[in-house]
Structures are given as C-alpha cells and as structure tokens.
Amino acid sequence: MTHQDYKDLIHLSFLQELSEDEQSVLEEHLRDCPECGVEAGELKHLHEVIGRHSGGDITDDLLFQARRELRVALRLERAKKTRWIDLLERFNIMSYPTVRVAFASAAMLVIGLGLGYLLFVPTTSVTSVGEAGSLQGADSQSGATKVSNLRFISQQTETGEVEFTFEMVTPIRMRGSVRDNVVQRVLAQALLNEQNPGARLQTVSTLGTQLQPAALQDHEIKRSLIRALKADPNVGVRREALLTLQKLPLDEEVKQAFLYVLRHETNPAMRIDVINSLEKPVLAGKMIDKDILDVLREKMQTDENNYVRARARNVYEEGQQR
C-alpha cells in the first residue's frame, strides 16, 4: 500500500468506516511512519475543533468565510501540498474563533454530503433478461465502498459551487447464465480492465467454452477478445483469446488481428497457430487475399523461427497456386 492508501484509511478511521482488520493495519503503520502520524494528528485536531463548535449558529457571514477557506484549500490541492495546517498558520487564520467555527461547519458539510451520497443513494439493480433466470443482480457489499483519486476541476467563487471527479469502487456479486447479455457485458469489460491475469484467463476461457460462435460475434465481446489477443501482457490470456477467435469466420476484423499476431507476437507457437488458421481457407479452395499473402511472404523471409518460416512458405505457395 502507498502512503496515499494509508492516508485514505486515516480519514475513514475518523469516520468509523474501517473494519477491525483495516484498523489494525493502519495502527501498525502509524507506529512506524512519521508522515502518516502527522496526518493523523492533524485530522484528530480538526475533529476536536468540529466537536467543540458543532452547535454554533451558521450565519451568512460564516458561510462567506467558509467559502473563503474552501478556496484556500483548493489552491493548496492544486499546489499538491498535503500539510493543511501550514497554510492556515501562514495566514494566521485559525487564531480567529469565528473562522474556526466556519471552517468546522464547512468541513462537516463536506463530510455529510459525502457520507450521504455513499450511504443513501439507492443501489441500481441488474434486471434479469434473456436466459438468465437465476440472475440475482448487483449486490453491493455493505461498508466496502471506497472513494479515491479525487480531482478538483473548477469552482464558482460567487455561488460556492465546486466540480470534481472521483472514482468509487464497490464490490458487486452477480450470478447468472453466461449466455445472458448482462453477464456477457461484465465479462467483456473484465477482460479489458481486470488487473489479475488469472481472472482474465478464466474470463476468456469462460467466453470461449460457453458461448456459440454467433454470440462471440457480438461487437463488444469480439472487440474485447481482439484487444486481449493483441495487447494482453500475459501469453496465456493471448493464446486463449486466439483459440476463441479461431471459432469465428475469418472476417476483416479477425483477419487483421491474426496478421497483427504474425507481425508482433513474440511467442512462436502462437504465430504457428495463426498460420494454421490462415491455411484453412486455402485448402478449402477459397481465395486468399493480398494482405495475407504479403504478411506470409514477409514471415517466410524474416521470422526468427525456422518452423514459422517453413510453414509461412508452405501456405504462401499454396495461396499462389490457387
């Protein structure tokens, strides 16, 4: 975990949003990390101030000063500084009791809005469609939502309105048939974005073994398979994507993906598999186009693997004879 991860845990700890295991990990880190210890101390001081002044009356003047303090905090974020209290002390802002109340009120407002969004926005369910009679929908795991990568975009001085982006990750559990469109969309996205290579391998294997060629030709699924074939860092995932795409007709998209593998794939076994796939239309008496012939001629002359060069030559000559 990075320092930023631990600092996120510190914020969640003061909001009592950590599990026992997460709290234990955080406390162990704080014993050894002075930087995070300072962060925890500053947040503790802020919460103490909020607690002492939580009953104060909020007037228009206080709101104006709170907005001013928010603008200071935004400038601090843009400068990528993490020590809030340094800036406040520089302007000697916290020495004024009214400003402390305003700052505390603004902090409580921001915290309240954030928790309200996370805790009370209704969960969108996934409707069962097609053959997924047992699909139970998206089940949010309570207490597991995490907000990260907060980035401010703009602010309106007159209205106090701010715009920012953030990422919210919530674990979802889904059950249903792989032949259902909803499940297929989730698996297609996982093939592109999942960080765990074992999960990507299982995903492409599930698509390849459970779906018929007609379903595999869905635009999003085929796009994900081609992307995995060309760019996945794991050779096992690339090979499984190749085996799945070999079940489809050799249309322009699949052809270009296979030619990309011939030119760029470092694993010679996969290059051989592609040549074998390209040989089938030739043996069936179908016309083999110029793009394929050009790449085969290139590989029979330049490929570093002897067997690849020999197979490319055989298929190229068969194509020329046809």
N, C-alpha and C positions, 0 to 999 in steps of 0.2 A: 504494500500500500504506500502511496505517496503522502507527503505532508498535507496536500490538499484534501486527500481522503480522510486523514485523521482530523483535520480542521472541520470537515463536514460532520464527522462523528461528534466533535465537541459541541457544535451548535445543536445537533439532535439530542445530545445528552441533557442539555439545559431545558429542552422541551419535553424530556422524559419519553423520548421516542426510540430508545435503544433497547435491544434485548439484553438479557444478562450476559451472554457471551460477548456481544459487541461492547458492552460497558466494561467488561473485564479486559478486553484487548486494548481499549482506549486508556484505561487507568495504567496498564503496564507500559504503554508507550509514553504516557505523560511523565512517568518516573525517570525516563531516560532521555527525553527530548526537551531541552530548554525552550526552543522556539514555540512548540505547541503548548508548553506550560505557560508561557507569556500570553498566548492567545486565550487559553482557558481562564487565566486570571483576569484579563480584560473583560471577557464575557460575564464572568462572575460579578465583577464590579457593575457592569451595565444592568444585570438583572437585579442587583441590590438597589440601584437607583430607581429602576422601574417599580420595585416593590414598595419603596418608601413614598413614591409620588403617584401611585396608581389611582388614588382617589381625587386628584386635582381636577379643577374645572377647566374645560377646554374652551378657550375664547378664540375669536378671530385673530387676535394679536398673537396668541400662542401658535395657532396654525400657520400664520405667516412666518414666524420664526422657525417652526418645524420644517417648513419647505426650504427655508434658507439653509438649515442644517443638512437636509437631504441633498441639496445641490453641492454642498461641500463634500459629502460622502461620495457622490457620483464623480466629482473631479478626482477624488482620491482613487477611485476604482480605475479611472482612465490612466492614471499615472502608475498603476499596478503597484500600489503600496498596500501593505497589509496591516500597518500599525495605525488604527483609527485614532487612538488617543494622542499620538504625536501631533497631528494636525489640529486637533481640538485645543491642545495645550499651547500651540504656536499662536493661535488667535485669542487665547485665554477665554474661550467661550464657556467652558464648564464651570467657571467661577460664578456665573450668574444663576441664582436659583430658578428664575422663570424659564431660562433657556434649558436648564436641566429637566424641568417638567415637560417642556415642549419636545425636547429630544426623546424623552422617555415615552411620551404619548405617540410620537411618530413611530418609534420602534415597535410599540405594542400594536399599532395599526397595521404595520407591515407584517408582523408575525401573525396577527389574527387573520389577515387576508390569505396568507399562505396556507395556514392550517385549515382555514375554511374551505379553500379550493381542494386541498388534498383529502380532507375527511368527509366533505359533504356533497361533492359533485357526484351525481348518480353514475354508477358503473354502466357502460354500454354493453349490452349482452349480444352474443352472436346468435342469430336466428338459424335454426336447423332448416336446411334446404336440401333438395335433391335426395340422395340416398342416405344422408347422414341422420338416420332416425334416432341414433343414440347420442348425437352431438349435444353436449351439455352447456356449451357457450363458454364465454370468457369469465373465469372465476378469479377475481383479484384476491391475492393473498393478503390478509389483513396485516397492516403495520409494516409492509415490506416496500412501500413506495419510497423512492429516493429522487430528490431533485439535485441536479448537478449542472455544471457548465453554464452558470448564469452570466449573461452578457447584456449590458445596457446598450440600447440603440439610440434613444432620444429622450428629451424631457421638455415639458412646456412650463416655463417659469410662471406665467400668469395663472394657469389652472392647476399646476402641481402634477399634471399627468405625466407618467413615465411609460416608456415602452422598452421591453427587454425580451430576450429569448432564454429558454432553458430547456433542459432535457429531463423528462420524468420517466423513470423506469419502474414498471410494475410487473412482477411475475404473473403470468397467465397460465392456467391449466385448461387444456382442451381435449376432448375425446370425441371421435367420430370416424367415419369411413374415409380412407384416403381418396376415394372416388368423389367425395363431396368437394364442391368448388371452394368453399371457405377453407377447408383443411389444405387443399392444394395451394391456395394463395399464401397461406402461412409458411408452408414448406418451401415454396419458391423463394420467398423473401429470406428465409433462414439459410438457404443455400448461398445467397449472395452476401449475407451480413453476419452470420454466426461466426464467432471467433474460435470456437472449439473445432479442430479438424475432424475429430471423431464424430461429432454431431453432424457436420456437413456430409461426411461419408455415409452415415446412416440415412440422412435425408435423401441423398441422390439414389442410394440403393433402394429405399422405400418407393420412390417415384418410379424407378426403372422396373422393379419387380411387381408392383401392384397395379400399375396403370397400363392400359392398352395404348397402342401407337396413336390412335385418334385423340386420346386425352393428352398424350405427351406433346401433341402439336399445338396445344393451347399456347397463345403468344407469350404469356408471362412465364410459363413453365419452360418452353423451348428457349426463351431468352436467358433464363437462369442457368439452364444446362450448358448452353454455349458459352456463357460467361465463365462458368466453372471450368469447362474444358480448356479455355484459353488462358485463364488468369489465376486459378486457384493455386496457392503455394504448395499444396500437398499433392504429390503424384498419385496417391491412391484415390483421391477425390477426382482428379482429372481423368484417370483411367475409368472410373465408374461412370463418369459423365459421358465418356466416349462410348462405352458399351451401351448406354441407354440411347444415345443419339443414333447409333447404328441400327436401331429398330425402326427409325423413321425413313421416309422416302428421301432420296438424295436431291432435295430442292436446293435453291440457290443459297439459302442461309446455312444449311448443313454442309453443303459443298465448300463454301468459303471458310467455315470453321475447320473442316478437315484439312484444307490446304494450309491454313494457319498453323495447324499442328505439324504438318510436314516441314514447314519452314522454320518453326521456332521451338518445337518441343525437344527437350534435352534427353528424354527417355527414348532409346531406340526401339524398345518393344512397342511403344505407342505409335511411333512412326510406321512401323511394320503393320500394325493393326489397321492404320488408315489406308495404307497401300492396298491391303487385302480388301478393304471395303470398297475402294475405288475400282478394283479389278472386277467386281461382280457385274456392273453394267456392261463391261466389255465382253465378258464371257456370255452374257445373255443376248448379245448381238445389238445392244443399244449403242447409239452414238456417244462417244466420249468427247467432251468439248475441249477447246483450245487451252483454257485456263488449267485444266487438269494435266494436259499433255506438257505444257510449259513447266509446271512445277515438277512433274516426274522426270523430265529431261534434266532439270537443274539438280535434282537429288541424285540421279544416276551418275552425275559427273562430280558432285561436290560433297555428298554426305560422308561423314567420317566413319560410318559403319559399313563394312563390306557387304553384309547381308542386305542392308537397306538399299545400297546402290544396286545390287543384283536384282532385288525384287522390283525396284523402280524401273530398271531397264526392261525387265520382262513385260510389265504392264504397259510401258510406253510402246514397245514394239508391237504388242497385241493391238493397242489402240491405233497405231499407224496402219496396220494391216486391215483393220476394219474400215 
